[in-house]
Amino acid sequence: MRLVIGFLVLLPIAAAAETMYITDNLRLGLHQAEDTSGRAFRMLESGQALEIISRNRNYANVRLPDGAQGYVKAAYLVDEKPAKLIVAETIAERDALVAELAETKLAFEGPAATIQGLKDDAASLTAKLDDAELRVTDLEEENANIQGLKEKYKGSLPITWVAAAIGVCLIGGFLAGLWWIDRSNRKRHGGIRIY
């Protein structure tokens, strides 16, 4: 018994949760008679374009794009496109744009790869340029150091010249010493060389 009462209590809640919508689709009959009293010989869908031939307060004589003529109730005619047509046109435009986007993406795959390659080349060249700028900075510092040393030792002679001059002086001094000793010995001994 409790189960049945619980079910009956919850039944309206379950029924209230269902969502419904009002349809946008209208079917209007196209009649031969002006008062639309006869049976409709054709059914027109919502959004059908019509040309108004004549119109009074209640009825309108219309012509369809295919040339068919008849009468419809004037109250159902509006000068703005119904939502059904606007949605259909919007969906068609969206589908066309999606297709165009897909074609554009395909068209740009090749140039995109070229652009990516150029970006990679630019990054590589930028890295090489940075390395070259560092090397130039190092060389400028080294050149400044060399210029400083050049100024510091401006009046000095190269070590090879100094070593050569010392060598020449030593050899010359040694030979001059030998000559002096030989001369002194000969003078002391009456011009005779004694060794």
C-alpha positions in Angstrom: 0.0 0.0 0.0 2.8 2.4 0.9 4.5 1.6 -2.4 1.4 2.5 -4.4 1.0 5.8 -2.5 4.7 6.6 -3.0 4.4 5.8 -6.7 1.2 8.0 -7.1 3.0 10.9 -5.2 6.0 10.7 -7.5 4.1 10.3 -10.7 3.2 14.0 -11.1 6.8 15.0 -10.5 8.0 12.6 -13.2 5.4 13.9 -15.6 6.2 17.5 -14.8 9.9 16.9 -15.7 9.2 16.2 -19.4 10.2 19.1 -21.6 8.0 20.0 -24.7 8.2 22.6 -27.4 5.7 24.3 -29.7 6.2 23.5 -33.3 7.1 26.2 -35.9 5.6 24.2 -38.8 2.4 25.6 -40.2 0.5 24.0 -43.1 -1.8 26.3 -44.9 -4.4 25.2 -47.5 -4.5 26.7 -51.0 -8.1 26.9 -52.2 -9.9 27.5 -55.5 -12.7 29.5 -53.9 -12.1 33.0 -52.5 -13.7 32.2 -49.1 -11.6 29.1 -48.8 -14.8 27.1 -48.2 -13.9 24.3 -50.6 -11.4 21.6 -50.0 -7.7 22.8 -50.4 -6.1 21.5 -53.6 -2.6 22.0 -52.2 -1.0 22.3 -48.8 1.7 25.1 -48.3 4.4 24.7 -45.8 5.6 27.4 -43.4 8.1 29.7 -45.2 6.6 29.2 -48.7 7.2 32.4 -50.8 4.1 33.8 -52.5 3.2 36.7 -54.8 0.1 38.6 -53.7 -2.2 39.3 -56.6 -5.0 40.8 -54.6 -5.9 41.0 -50.9 -8.8 41.9 -48.7 -9.2 41.8 -44.9 -9.7 38.0 -44.7 -8.3 36.4 -47.9 -5.6 36.8 -50.4 -5.3 35.7 -54.0 -1.7 34.4 -54.4 0.5 33.0 -57.1 3.2 30.4 -56.3 6.7 30.4 -57.9 5.6 27.5 -60.1 2.6 29.5 -61.4 -0.2 27.9 -59.4 -2.9 30.4 -58.2 -5.4 30.2 -55.4 -6.7 31.7 -52.2 -5.3 31.6 -48.6 -6.3 33.2 -45.3 -4.6 36.6 -45.2 -4.0 36.4 -41.4 -1.3 33.8 -42.0 0.7 35.9 -44.4 3.7 37.8 -43.0 6.3 40.0 -44.8 9.2 38.6 -42.7 10.8 35.2 -43.2 9.7 32.8 -40.5 12.2 31.3 -38.1 12.2 28.0 -40.0 13.6 29.6 -43.1 16.0 31.7 -41.2 17.3 28.7 -39.3 17.6 26.7 -42.6 19.5 29.6 -44.3 21.7 30.0 -41.3 22.5 26.2 -41.2 23.2 26.3 -45.0 25.5 29.3 -44.5 27.2 27.6 -41.6 27.7 24.4 -43.7 29.1 26.5 -46.6 31.5 28.3 -44.2 32.6 25.0 -42.7 33.3 23.6 -46.1 35.2 26.8 -47.1 37.2 26.6 -43.9 38.2 23.0 -44.6 39.2 24.0 -48.2 41.2 27.0 -46.8 42.9 24.8 -44.3 43.9 22.4 -47.1 45.1 25.3 -49.2 47.2 26.6 -46.4 48.9 23.3 -45.4 51.6 23.8 -48.0 52.3 27.5 -47.2 52.1 26.7 -43.5 54.8 24.1 -43.9 56.9 26.6 -45.8 56.3 29.3 -43.2 57.3 26.8 -40.4 60.5 26.0 -42.4 61.3 29.7 -42.7 60.7 30.2 -39.0 63.1 27.3 -38.2 65.7 28.8 -40.6 65.2 32.2 -39.0 65.7 30.7 -35.5 68.9 28.9 -36.7 70.2 32.1 -38.3 69.4 34.1 -35.2 71.3 31.6 -33.0 74.3 31.8 -35.4 74.1 35.6 -35.3 74.1 35.6 -31.5 77.1 33.3 -31.5 78.9 35.6 -34.0 78.1 38.7 -31.9 79.6 36.9 -28.8 82.7 36.0 -30.8 83.0 39.6 -32.1 82.7 40.9 -28.5 85.4 38.5 -27.4 87.7 39.5 -30.2 87.1 43.2 -29.4 88.1 42.6 -25.8 91.2 40.6 -26.9 92.1 43.4 -29.3 91.7 46.0 -26.6 94.0 43.9 -24.3 96.6 43.7 -27.1 96.4 47.4 -27.8 96.9 48.0 -24.0 100.0 45.7 -24.1 101.3 47.4 -27.2 101.0 50.8 -25.4 102.6 49.3 -22.3 105.6 47.9 -24.1 105.9 50.6 -26.7 109.6 51.4 -26.2 110.8 47.9 -25.5 112.5 45.6 -27.8 111.4 42.1 -28.7 113.0 39.3 -26.6 114.6 37.7 -29.7 116.5 40.9 -30.4 117.6 41.3 -26.9 118.7 37.6 -26.8 120.6 38.1 -30.1 122.3 41.2 -28.8 123.3 39.5 -25.6 124.7 36.6 -27.6 126.6 38.9 -29.9 127.9 40.8 -26.8 129.0 37.5 -25.1 130.7 36.1 -28.1 132.3 39.5 -28.9 133.3 39.9 -25.3 134.8 36.4 -25.2 136.7 37.0 -28.5 137.8 40.5 -27.2 139.0 38.8 -24.0 141.0 36.2 -25.9 142.6 38.9 -28.0 143.4 41.0 -24.9 145.0 38.0 -23.1 146.9 37.1 -26.2 148.2 40.7 -26.7 149.1 41.0 -23.0 151.0 37.7 -23.1 152.9 38.6 -26.2 153.8 42.0 -24.8 155.0 40.4 -21.6 157.1 37.8 -23.5 158.6 40.0 -26.1 156.1 39.3 -28.9 156.3 35.5 -28.5 153.1 33.6 -28.0 153.2 31.2 -25.1 150.3 28.9 -24.3 
